[in-house]
Amino acid sequence: MSEARTAGVGNGARIAGLAGVAVLLAARLAAAAETPPPAASESKFAWPRADQVVLDGVWDLAWSDPAETPDALPEVDKLDWFQAAVPCEVHWALHRAGKAPNPYVGL
């Protein structure tokens, strides 16, 4: 009979321990539910930041063959300029501007 009591006490202690853990977890979950999410104005979420320059939008682009010397650079006004909206992948921007074939055809 003493073994049965010992086993019962051991199970009771185990159950009490599990109940204590469950109460602690429930309290932690309740505290987490009451904590508001971080504000969008915090520095890691704020966009654009005061010290950043936003580069997305429409850009005027042109290209030329590489020059061997700075004197060999073509005149900027004589280049074939076109507009490209960024951000996007460069081949897609060239395709949308009519300067290159569709980069996804033939893959």
Helices and strands as residue ranges (DSSP letters): H 2-34, E 57-61, G 70-72, G 76-78, E 82-86, H 90-96
